Amino acid sequence: MLPYSLTTPIYYVNAKPHLGHAYTTILGDSLVRFQRMMGRRSFFVTGTDEHGDKIVQAAEKAGQTPAAFTDAISREFSELWPRLGVQPDRFVRTTGKAHKKAVQTFLQRVYDNGDIYFGEYGGHYCFGCERFYTEKELTEEGLCPQHLVKPEYISEKNYFFRMSKYQGWLKEHILANPDFIRPERYRSEVLSLLDSGALEDLCISRPKSRLTWGIDLPFDENYVCYVWFDALISYISALGWPDNSTFEALWPGEEHLVAKDILKPHAIFWPTMLKAAGLEPYRHLNVHGYWLTRDTKMSKSLGNVVAPLEYVDTYGLDAFRYFLLRDMHFGSDGNFTEEAFIARLNADLANDLGNLFSRVLSMAAKFCHSTVPAPAEYGEAESYVRELADTALGNFQSLFGEVRTSSALEALWELVRHLNKYVDSAAPWALAKAGDTVRLGTVLYTLLESMRKVALSLAPVMPETAATMLSQLGCPGDEEKRLLKDEIGSFGLLMPGTPLAAASNLFPRVDPEKKRAASQQSAAKPAKVAPESSAPGNIEYADFQKLELKIGTILVAEQHPNADKLLRLEIDLGEGTPRQIISGIARHFSPESLVGKQVAVVANLAPRMLRGLESKGMLLTAADGDTLRLITVEAPVADGSSIA
Ligand code: MSP
């Protein structure tokens, strides 16, 4: 069987890890655990992307050198993964020696093959995206389509990769391999991009006069490598390319897992780069959607970024992993809210799975002294359970293998739910009362053996809970090493006479009201006491950095419908959709006098409701006695410009 090798994106170290990073990496971890349990040798790679302008700017902002800054944030990522139950085989950093060597070997190879040339280029450069945009790609207002800020026009001499040369080859490859990019919607998106003929050559260098935090081009020491060209090569440098047997063993079987935001570099840059270096393309590009919070993109400035460990600490790691894999449908966006999380936990984990274990184990304690009973003759109801177990596990396995984890878990839950129904209809308590121990043994055995199959199937998703469930069922510690595929078509592995746990309480129900009250209380906790070194009344620079202050233009100003003192403002902070901010300035300014003014805004204040309208941020003003003045700029700046 071919080995299975999977990568997550290597994450930028300009921001701390959040739900989005946690999702891709937990998903990757589950897929790799699953493939291992299907009998494939597996290898899982994640890491951090540490070069480029973005990182330099973030380091400067933090008052650190890029090296110290990248070390610290990269460590946050590598230390987070074990806490989320993630076990990567390799954690790659693009500032590592072996990676640098691989990038230089790769560049030299493509250069020697004649696919890198030197030329002059003028383009609109977005520092956020770290890439040039053509006129056509910008919005009608001439802004970067991702960040909605005005890019800088830069004209300079650079090195280019002849990407356009491989357009035809790439299209044919995608057509010939329908699952090269999956799901289908992203494959079609890439094909239409190729059909539009938009594939230009790729600028792959940055002059050192502008950026030094990168890998030197091996053929010109005045330039460093473009961060995306550098980052993509991590997928093979992590396997030891160019001179390690891990690469030989795993390539070209490698699969990549990314979200839709980075489809183009993975679907277009990377396969053409591999082709130009004389390497086979990867096997699959798996593309998932985005986690939104209340249908809104998570962003630091909206203050709606979900911190994974807060959920793990409150509700437990396995409930968190289960929710992520169950509530995001592969390819589509998912909506993360605490309500949805609690509802899923209560319905699937507490009511269905937890209840099944608790009921069956307590009946086994009562009626069979907590030992696995021997089955006798299976009746119709048991044959149905066995058939359903085969179908559910079969569907679970094929869907999970295609990254369709939500549908896979739904398929498995058909079995879990049916087992609960079977408990009701077979009524072991009535059999015990009637003294029918033979039939009672058959029913309880059917339940326990099916529960063992469910527990084993869940090991990739909820490793700790699966181990607990298996040990409650009296299975030896290495039971998880059983091959999942062997579970289909077999029934009867659980040995009669095996001791069982007398009780089980896997997932206690969560009272939604209580939880929310608890989290509100903790949000209202007083801030930590300042360290002794700081003078009373002073704050640390790190505290100041927590504020996101921005300039924006007031587009709409009107009286709040329910409050005389409040105005309802819509302010353009360069985010695409204007922010609604409710401000208590109605006594000081007429709405008409505000429209068109550029003002200072606290952009990352947690949203709050003010007399029935949501306010997402705060307008800053200067108070001179009873007079208020707007804080504005001496000359117009792009909306969204930060105040530092
Ligand atoms: N450094 C590049 C990737 C280079 S790979 C050779 C990069 N880094 S990133 O830190 O911005 O990570 C982007 C990835 O993080 C997404 O593709 C996805 O895996 C994950 N997510 C970040 N936010 C996300 C959501 N809101 N929802 C789901 N996943 C998202 O791009």
Boltz pocket constraint, residues with backbone or C-beta under 6 A from the ligand:
constraints:
  - pocket:
      binder: B
      contacts: [[A, 8], [A, 9], [A, 10], [A, 11], [A, 12], [A, 13], [A, 19], [A, 20], [A, 21], [A, 23], [A, 24], [A, 49], [A, 228], [A, 231], [A, 232], [A, 233], [A, 234], [A, 257], [A, 258], [A, 259], [A, 260], [A, 261], [A, 262], [A, 289], [A, 290], [A, 291], [A, 292], [A, 298]]
      max_distance: 6.0
